[in-house]
Amino acid sequence: MGILRVGTLFRRLFVPTLLGMVGMSAVAVVDGIFVGHGVGSDGIAAVNICIPLLMIFTGIGLMTGVGSSVVASIHFARGKVKAARINVTQALLFVTVVTVLPVAAVLCFPRQTALWLGSSEHLLPLVVDYLVWFVPGLVPQLWIAVGLFVVRLDGAPRLAMWCSLISALVNVILDWLFIFPLGWGVMGAAFASTISIATGGVIVIRYLTHDARTLLLYPLKGSRKSFRLTIRNIGYQCRIGSSALLGEMTMAVLLFTGNQVFMHYLGDAGVGAFGITCYYMPFIFMVGNAVAQSAQPIISYSFGRMEWPRVVEARRIALLTALGCGCVVAACFALLPRLLVALFLDPADAAAQIAIDGFPLYASGCLFFVVNLAIIGYFQSLERLVPATFFALLRGLLLLVPSFMLLPCVFGVPGIWLAMPLSEALTFLCIVAYVAVRRQRRTAR
């Protein structure tokens, strides 16, 4: 980690990380394509209503994964391998425990959960079907969310990539089988996702229990002292990774609030149109996340060894990569809206036409979205929890919800599509101002 040039190391981490995360995102997109053509816009709307629940739990996994990875990286840099293994084990145990009870509650009360998520009576049967068959996959989903951080830190980024790609392939095959030949509709899409996620989860757990180079899971003691230390360590990991949770909460709030606003202004067709957009949102999020996660081990390890030139170089490369990737994503949304929408629905469909009109407006926020994720990841890697948490909260709640509420009142339907771009652009300006003030203060000293 400390020998290779920063650019070479970042490239070796970024390419497989990006491909793996694109594979993870493809699971959601393939679901949407098959649901759109096999069920229609109502199916897409029903799935989109359920996705905020997935985002919240994935956020818990990413929060724990980021925190444990940062802590383990610093332990590595200081030669404390046993401490790193213990932290990883505690992280996986934590996400398992905190997921099981909510999953059981949703399975016991699927109708109430669907209504709480904002389902209309018309969409309710489809939403319930999807929830019942998808929710069991949340436990292995969190194993993957934590485990892929650890696998990359352990020096096996290609395994992390293949774990994601194999899951995506399984999902494609089963989606086609369950939705078309068997005719299971959204239930089939949910069941396919659960099986594919479980496949990835098994790969991760197998690696960490048998094949890891250094970070094999470590048996935890059952004493009170061990329990107290576990609670303390988990709390510290969660504080470090809290902005990752807020990043996923941003997505959840975006989906939940967007569903309500689109339902209010455009009905079920509007939710279907927004659903197409949200199938692409994981790609945008994963691109920014891939940049942040590829830079994180380099930055955290160099920070632990006080090698500041390598920290600065990794930051520069990460920001340039985020800038380039953000431009590509924005160009796709702005220039190819009809093609992107046609993957899911016939362009003549009412929901499809709403999405085609909205995509170019939505594209204006993609660049800021990716760059903001990379910057927040940089703050996390240095254990600078206050700015990381504040900016994640700013983009996810403090600016996004008011934008969704106010812009449609001023600009009508276009204002709904501009809510995310406005909140991301304002967050970026706040980050620039924060960095400028810090530099001015250092210069004054």
Secondary structure, DSSP 8 states (H G I E B T S, - for coil): --SS-HHHHHHHHHHHHHHHHHHHHHHHHHHHHHHHHHT-HHHHHHHHHHHHHHHHHHHHHHHHHHHHHHHHHHHHHTT-HHHHHHHHHHHHHHHHHHHHHHHHHHHH-HHHHHHHTT--TTTHHHHHHHHHHHGGGHHHHHHHHHHHHHHHHTT-HHHHHHHHHHHHHHHHHHHHHHHTTS--HHHHHHHHHHHHHHHHHHHHHHIIIII-SS--------SHHHHHHHHHHHHHHHHHHHHHHHHHHHHHHHHHHHHHHHHHHHHHHHHHHHHHHHHHHHHHHHHHHHHHHHHHHHHHHHHHTT-HHHHHHHHHHHHHHHHHHHHHHHHHHHH-HHHHHHTTS-TTSHHHHHHHHHHHHHHTTHHHHHHHHHHHHHHHHTT-HHHHHHHHHIIIIITHHHHHHHHHHHHSHHHHHTHHHHHHHHHHHHHHHHHHHHHHHHHH-
